[in-house]
Amino acid sequence: MEEGFRLWANPSSPHAEGRRARAALEDARERIKRALGWSGELIFTSGASEALWIALNRAKAERRIVSAVEHDAVFRAAPDAEVVPLTEGEVDPDTLPDCTGALVAVQQVNSETGTVLLPYARTTLADIVRDKGGTLLVDCSQGAGKLVLPQAEMLVISAHKFGGPIGIGALLVRDFALLEPVGGHERGYRQGTENLPAAMGMAAALEAGGYESWGVDVERQFAFKKALARHAQIIAPSSQCPHIIALTHPTMSAQALLIRLDAMGFAVSAGSACSSGTLKKSRVLDAFGVPDDVAARTIRVSLGWSTTPEELERFAEVWASLA
């Protein structure tokens, strides 16, 4: 990112400094695609929310179909979308409606519970959606850089979820023909000057590796979840990725837990960061069938690339004392 800040020019400028910035931007674009194993196109955005907005509003589709547990950004971008409920905690491809002319949005990993809704093994969903006349969009914000990307026509990623800088993400598109351009930057599919330093930081973070580069390995994360399960209910424990846990306290409210844990040095939330400012019951937990009294005592614990084994042990001890 320091190198990117030294390249001060607008990548769209035709002069020599602008061409240098453009070369660095395109290099970062190719490095990100290579790290993700993506052979299609990539549009830089300010984050996953903007990427979802572009996909849902600029796709050449007549309808929008979304799962009931999508991120709030999906519902803000497509408030009139048809909503598909979960079947036993997952998106069942066989229950999808006719998708003729539709863009179908499904998460890879749920941001509040850590439930893997679209494992890589389910390579048939994109084919099923296509056979039903639609196009699949997958929000990979919580999975990119950690899990293999699923098959889809469009994917959304967010850099800060895998250790990159805040304020940059991308929309991965199999073919630009799927979108209606609006003019401006990124080949006319996004307005606003590209954030070159952040794009370079995003590429570097992906190249630094996934779980294997974290201070806390996957085995230790699963052991952490097992230790917490002795003192708490874990929402959807069987289909979770290891880095997000929805944890229910036996008696204490989520808001009281946030205050107590914050005072002890732990930053947790009562839902996704974009919706945790409200005291209403989580729409996501409701869609997962979590009872009101359980949802009111549920917090979201997430682990990052900088989380240490010592922090996990301390949190487990603190949780046991609170429970």
Secondary structure, DSSP 8 states (H G I E B T S, - for coil): -HHHHH--S-TT--SHHHHHHHHHHHHHHHHHHHHHT--SEEEEESSHHHHHHHHHHHBS-SEEEEETT--HHHHHH-TT-EEE--BTTB--GGG----TTEEEEEESB-TTT-BBSS-TT-THHHHHHHHTT-EEEEE-TTTTTTS-----SEEEEEGGGGTS-TT-EEEEES-GGGB---SSBGGGTB-S---HHHHHHHHHHHHT-SGGGSSS-HHHHHHHHHHHHTTSEESSGGGB-TTEEEEE-SS--HHHHHHHHHHTT---BSS-TTTTT--S--HHHHHTT--HHHHTTEEEEE--TT--HHHHHHHHHHHHHH-
